Amino acid sequence: MKKAHEVLVASQLFGGLSEEHIAEIGKIAVEKHFDKGDVIFHDGDDGIGFYLIVSGNVNVYKLSSDGKEQTLHFLKEGDTVGAVPVFSGESFPANARAMSKSRLLFFDREKFIRLITDKPALAMNLLALLSMRLREFTVQVENLSLKEIPGRLAAYLLYLSYRQGAKGVVRLDISKAQLANLLGTGPESLSRALGNMKDRKLIAEEGASIRLLDRGLLEELAESGKAPR
């Protein structure tokens, strides 16, 4: 079982900090356990702190007025959950649910703010994380509102390539049903989009991985947002 200290050191938020700072951060962390399906927090709950995933997976999602679920993020080990309201003092802007048995570290908002008051390096890491999250939300809104399904899928595959540092093959770390939800579509539409890309020799499926055969055309598809007629 991976130790919480290892995840803190390797995490996006705390990575690069000194051992002294990591040790101080570890002192205010409270370990919490969630079973698959457990809700971590609800949309509108007070943003009293945030979480870091030690193990497991978390789905961050919104619910429409008619109860339809729209996934915003699928998060994994080393990712933070609910960090945005930490400084604003506002409520959580979405729901979070454990997708598998999960260990999380909880950081109380007031304790964390006191800790980083004298630590500019930690504050800069947090600003970088929040800026990246804002950019992801902006891209997602653009994808869902302006792009057709093939364009959304192409953009997501290129995003995975960037995140995984892999130019040729990307690994899908979520199910196709979850991917469809993330892209704001249904499994059938996603299957058609994947089939179309394979027919056009843009991609090839290799188990849980996808080989990007023509990155240039994928980039054009992601940019235009529409499949050629």
DRENDO-1510 file (C-alpha; in Angstrom, 1 decimal, always signed):
<recs>
REC; n; res; u; v; w
REC; 1; MET; +0.0; +0.0; +0.0 .
REC; 2; LYS; +1.4; +3.4; -1.0 .
REC; 3; LYS; +2.2; +5.7; +1.9 .
REC; 4; ALA; +0.6; +9.1; +2.1 .
REC; 5; HIS; +4.0; +10.8; +2.2 .
REC; 6; GLU; +4.9; +9.2; -1.2 .
REC; 7; VAL; +1.7; +10.6; -2.8 .
REC; 8; LEU; +2.3; +14.1; -1.3 .
REC; 9; VAL; +5.8; +14.2; -2.8 .
REC; 10; ALA; +4.6; +13.0; -6.2 .
REC; 11; SER; +1.4; +15.1; -6.3 .
REC; 12; GLN; +0.9; +18.0; -8.7 .
REC; 13; LEU; +0.1; +20.4; -5.9 .
REC; 14; PHE; +2.9; +19.6; -3.5 .
REC; 15; GLY; +5.5; +18.2; -5.9 .
REC; 16; GLY; +8.8; +20.1; -5.8 .
REC; 17; LEU; +8.4; +21.3; -2.2 .
REC; 18; SER; +11.2; +20.6; +0.4 .
REC; 19; GLU; +11.0; +17.7; +2.7 .
REC; 20; GLU; +10.5; +20.1; +5.6 .
REC; 21; HIS; +7.4; +21.6; +3.9 .
REC; 22; ILE; +6.1; +18.1; +3.0 .
REC; 23; ALA; +6.4; +17.0; +6.6 .
REC; 24; GLU; +4.5; +20.1; +7.8 .
REC; 25; ILE; +1.7; +19.5; +5.3 .
REC; 26; GLY; +1.5; +15.9; +6.4 .
REC; 27; LYS; +0.9; +17.0; +10.0 .
REC; 28; ILE; -2.4; +18.7; +9.1 .
REC; 29; ALA; -3.6; +15.9; +6.8 .
REC; 30; VAL; -6.5; +13.7; +8.0 .
REC; 31; GLU; -6.9; +10.3; +6.2 .
REC; 32; LYS; -10.4; +9.4; +5.2 .
REC; 33; HIS; -11.7; +6.2; +3.5 .
REC; 34; PHE; -14.6; +5.9; +1.1 .
REC; 35; ASP; -16.3; +2.9; -0.5 .
REC; 36; LYS; -17.3; +2.8; -4.1 .
REC; 37; GLY; -20.3; +5.0; -4.6 .
REC; 38; ASP; -19.8; +7.1; -1.5 .
REC; 39; VAL; -20.4; +10.8; -1.9 .
REC; 40; ILE; -17.4; +12.8; -0.7 .
REC; 41; PHE; -19.2; +16.1; -0.9 .
REC; 42; HIS; -22.3; +17.6; -2.5 .
REC; 43; ASP; -22.7; +20.6; -4.8 .
REC; 44; GLY; -23.5; +23.5; -2.4 .
REC; 45; ASP; -21.8; +22.0; +0.7 .
REC; 46; ASP; -19.5; +24.5; +2.5 .
REC; 47; GLY; -15.9; +24.4; +1.1 .
REC; 48; ILE; -14.3; +23.7; +4.5 .
REC; 49; GLY; -11.3; +22.0; +2.9 .
REC; 50; PHE; -10.0; +19.9; +0.1 .
REC; 51; TYR; -8.8; +16.4; -0.6 .
REC; 52; LEU; -5.8; +14.7; -2.1 .
REC; 53; ILE; -6.3; +11.2; -3.6 .
REC; 54; VAL; -3.9; +8.6; -2.1 .
REC; 55; SER; -5.5; +5.7; -3.9 .
REC; 56; GLY; -8.7; +5.1; -5.8 .
REC; 57; ASN; -10.7; +7.2; -8.3 .
REC; 58; VAL; -13.1; +10.1; -7.9 .
REC; 59; ASN; -15.8; +11.4; -10.2 .
REC; 60; VAL; -16.6; +15.2; -10.0 .
REC; 61; TYR; -20.0; +15.9; -11.6 .
REC; 62; LYS; -22.9; +18.3; -11.9 .
REC; 63; LEU; -26.6; +17.4; -11.9 .
REC; 64; SER; -29.0; +19.2; -14.2 .
REC; 65; SER; -32.5; +20.3; -13.1 .
REC; 66; ASP; -33.9; +17.0; -14.6 .
REC; 67; GLY; -31.4; +14.9; -12.7 .
REC; 68; LYS; -29.0; +14.2; -15.7 .
REC; 69; GLU; -25.4; +13.8; -14.6 .
REC; 70; GLN; -22.6; +15.6; -16.4 .
REC; 71; THR; -19.1; +14.5; -15.5 .
REC; 72; LEU; -16.6; +17.3; -15.2 .
REC; 73; HIS; -13.5; +15.4; -14.1 .
REC; 74; PHE; -12.3; +11.9; -13.5 .
REC; 75; LEU; -9.5; +12.1; -10.9 .
REC; 76; LYS; -6.9; +9.6; -9.7 .
REC; 77; GLU; -4.0; +9.1; -7.3 .
REC; 78; GLY; -2.1; +12.4; -6.7 .
REC; 79; ASP; -5.0; +14.6; -7.9 .
REC; 80; THR; -6.7; +17.1; -5.7 .
REC; 81; VAL; -10.5; +17.3; -5.2 .
REC; 82; GLY; -12.4; +20.4; -4.2 .
REC; 83; ALA; -9.4; +22.8; -4.1 .
REC; 84; VAL; -11.1; +25.7; -5.9 .
REC; 85; PRO; -13.2; +27.0; -2.9 .
REC; 86; VAL; -10.3; +26.8; -0.5 .
REC; 87; PHE; -9.4; +30.5; -0.8 .
REC; 88; SER; -12.8; +31.9; -1.8 .
REC; 89; GLY; -14.5; +30.5; +1.3 .
REC; 90; GLU; -17.5; +29.5; -0.9 .
REC; 91; SER; -19.4; +26.3; -1.3 .
REC; 92; PHE; -18.3; +23.3; -3.4 .
REC; 93; PRO; -19.4; +24.0; -7.0 .
REC; 94; ALA; -20.0; +20.4; -7.9 .
REC; 95; ASN; -20.5; +16.9; -6.5 .
REC; 96; ALA; -17.7; +14.4; -5.9 .
REC; 97; ARG; -18.1; +10.6; -5.6 .
REC; 98; ALA; -15.7; +7.7; -5.1 .
REC; 99; MET; -15.7; +5.5; -8.2 .
REC; 100; SER; -13.8; +2.7; -6.3 .
REC; 101; LYS; -12.6; +2.0; -2.7 .
REC; 102; SER; -10.5; +5.1; -2.1 .
REC; 103; ARG; -8.1; +6.7; +0.5 .
REC; 104; LEU; -8.1; +10.4; +0.6 .
REC; 105; LEU; -6.2; +13.0; +2.6 .
REC; 106; PHE; -8.4; +15.9; +3.9 .
REC; 107; PHE; -6.9; +19.3; +4.5 .
REC; 108; ASP; -8.9; +21.7; +6.6 .
REC; 109; ARG; -9.2; +25.1; +4.9 .
REC; 110; GLU; -8.3; +27.2; +7.9 .
REC; 111; LYS; -5.3; +25.1; +8.9 .
REC; 112; PHE; -4.1; +25.0; +5.3 .
REC; 113; ILE; -4.3; +28.8; +4.9 .
REC; 114; ARG; -2.4; +29.3; +8.1 .
REC; 115; LEU; +0.3; +26.9; +6.9 .
REC; 116; ILE; +0.9; +28.5; +3.5 .
REC; 117; THR; +0.9; +32.1; +4.7 .
REC; 118; ASP; +4.7; +32.0; +5.0 .
REC; 119; LYS; +5.3; +29.6; +2.1 .
REC; 120; PRO; +5.3; +31.4; -1.3 .
REC; 121; ALA; +6.4; +28.2; -3.1 .
REC; 122; LEU; +3.3; +26.3; -2.0 .
REC; 123; ALA; +1.1; +29.3; -2.8 .
REC; 124; MET; +2.5; +29.5; -6.3 .
REC; 125; ASN; +1.9; +25.7; -6.8 .
REC; 126; LEU; -1.7; +26.2; -5.8 .
REC; 127; LEU; -2.2; +29.1; -8.1 .
REC; 128; ALA; -0.8; +27.1; -11.0 .
REC; 129; LEU; -3.2; +24.2; -10.2 .
REC; 130; LEU; -6.2; +26.5; -10.0 .
REC; 131; SER; -5.2; +28.2; -13.3 .
REC; 132; MET; -4.9; +24.8; -15.0 .
REC; 133; ARG; -8.4; +23.8; -13.7 .
REC; 134; LEU; -9.9; +27.0; -15.0 .
REC; 135; ARG; -8.4; +26.4; -18.4 .
REC; 136; GLU; -9.7; +22.8; -18.4 .
REC; 137; PHE; -13.2; +24.1; -17.5 .
REC; 138; THR; -13.0; +26.7; -20.3 .
REC; 139; VAL; -11.9; +24.0; -22.9 .
REC; 140; GLN; -14.7; +21.7; -21.7 .
REC; 141; VAL; -17.4; +24.3; -22.0 .
REC; 142; GLU; -16.1; +25.1; -25.5 .
REC; 143; ASN; -16.1; +21.4; -26.5 .
REC; 144; LEU; -19.6; +20.7; -25.2 .
REC; 145; SER; -21.2; +23.8; -26.6 .
REC; 146; LEU; -19.4; +24.4; -29.9 .
REC; 147; LYS; -18.0; +21.0; -31.1 .
REC; 148; GLU; -19.6; +17.9; -32.5 .
REC; 149; ILE; -18.9; +14.5; -31.0 .
REC; 150; PRO; -15.9; +13.7; -33.3 .
REC; 151; GLY; -14.3; +17.1; -32.5 .
REC; 152; ARG; -14.8; +16.5; -28.7 .
REC; 153; LEU; -13.3; +13.0; -29.0 .
REC; 154; ALA; -10.3; +14.2; -31.0 .
REC; 155; ALA; -9.7; +17.0; -28.5 .
REC; 156; TYR; -9.9; +14.6; -25.6 .
REC; 157; LEU; -7.5; +12.1; -27.2 .
REC; 158; LEU; -5.0; +14.9; -27.8 .
REC; 159; TYR; -5.4; +16.1; -24.2 .
REC; 160; LEU; -4.6; +12.5; -23.0 .
REC; 161; SER; -1.6; +12.5; -25.2 .
REC; 162; TYR; -0.3; +15.7; -23.6 .
REC; 163; ARG; -1.2; +14.6; -20.0 .
REC; 164; GLN; +0.5; +11.2; -20.4 .
REC; 165; GLY; +3.5; +12.5; -22.4 .
REC; 166; ALA; +2.8; +10.0; -25.1 .
REC; 167; LYS; +2.7; +11.0; -28.8 .
REC; 168; GLY; +1.8; +7.7; -30.3 .
REC; 169; VAL; -0.4; +5.7; -27.9 .
REC; 170; VAL; -2.7; +6.9; -25.2 .
REC; 171; ARG; -4.2; +4.8; -22.5 .
REC; 172; LEU; -7.9; +5.2; -21.6 .
REC; 173; ASP; -8.1; +5.1; -17.8 .
REC; 174; ILE; -11.9; +5.3; -17.7 .
REC; 175; SER; -14.5; +3.1; -19.3 .
REC; 176; LYS; -16.2; +4.0; -22.6 .
REC; 177; ALA; -19.4; +4.7; -20.8 .
REC; 178; GLN; -17.6; +7.2; -18.5 .
REC; 179; LEU; -15.9; +8.7; -21.5 .
REC; 180; ALA; -19.2; +9.2; -23.2 .
REC; 181; ASN; -20.5; +10.9; -20.2 .
REC; 182; LEU; -17.5; +13.1; -19.9 .
REC; 183; LEU; -17.9; +14.2; -23.6 .
REC; 184; GLY; -21.6; +14.9; -23.1 .
REC; 185; THR; -22.9; +12.1; -25.3 .
REC; 186; GLY; -24.2; +8.5; -25.3 .
REC; 187; PRO; -22.3; +5.2; -25.7 .
REC; 188; GLU; -23.8; +4.7; -29.2 .
REC; 189; SER; -22.6; +8.1; -30.5 .
REC; 190; LEU; -19.2; +7.6; -29.0 .
REC; 191; SER; -19.0; +4.2; -30.7 .
REC; 192; ARG; -19.9; +5.7; -34.0 .
REC; 193; ALA; -17.3; +8.4; -33.6 .
REC; 194; LEU; -14.6; +5.9; -32.8 .
REC; 195; GLY; -15.6; +3.7; -35.7 .
REC; 196; ASN; -15.5; +6.7; -38.1 .
REC; 197; MET; -12.0; +7.6; -36.9 .
REC; 198; LYS; -10.8; +4.1; -37.3 .
REC; 199; ASP; -12.3; +3.9; -40.9 .
REC; 200; ARG; -10.4; +7.1; -41.7 .
REC; 201; LYS; -7.2; +5.7; -40.3 .
REC; 202; LEU; -6.9; +8.5; -37.7 .
REC; 203; ILE; -6.7; +6.0; -34.8 .
REC; 204; ALA; -6.4; +2.3; -34.0 .
REC; 205; GLU; -7.8; +0.7; -30.9 .
REC; 206; GLU; -5.4; -1.6; -29.0 .
REC; 207; GLY; -7.3; -3.0; -26.0 .
REC; 208; ALA; -7.6; -0.2; -23.5 .
REC; 209; SER; -5.2; +2.0; -25.5 .
REC; 210; ILE; -5.7; +4.0; -28.6 .
REC; 211; ARG; -2.9; +4.6; -31.2 .
REC; 212; LEU; -2.9; +8.1; -32.8 .
REC; 213; LEU; -2.2; +7.3; -36.4 .
REC; 214; ASP; -2.6; +10.8; -37.9 .
REC; 215; ARG; -2.0; +13.4; -35.3 .
REC; 216; GLY; -2.2; +16.3; -37.8 .
REC; 217; LEU; -5.8; +15.4; -38.9 .
REC; 218; LEU; -6.8; +14.8; -35.3 .
REC; 219; GLU; -5.6; +18.3; -34.5 .
REC; 220; GLU; -7.6; +19.7; -37.4 .
REC; 221; LEU; -10.7; +17.8; -36.3 .
REC; 222; ALA; -10.3; +19.1; -32.7 .
REC; 223; GLU; -9.8; +22.6; -33.9 .
REC; 224; SER; -12.7; +22.7; -36.3 .
REC; 225; GLY; -15.0; +20.7; -34.0 .
REC; 226; LYS; -16.7; +19.1; -37.0 .
REC; 227; ALA; -16.2; +15.9; -38.9 .
REC; 228; PRO; -15.9; +16.4; -42.7 .
REC; 229; ARG; -19.1; +15.8; -44.6 .
</recs>
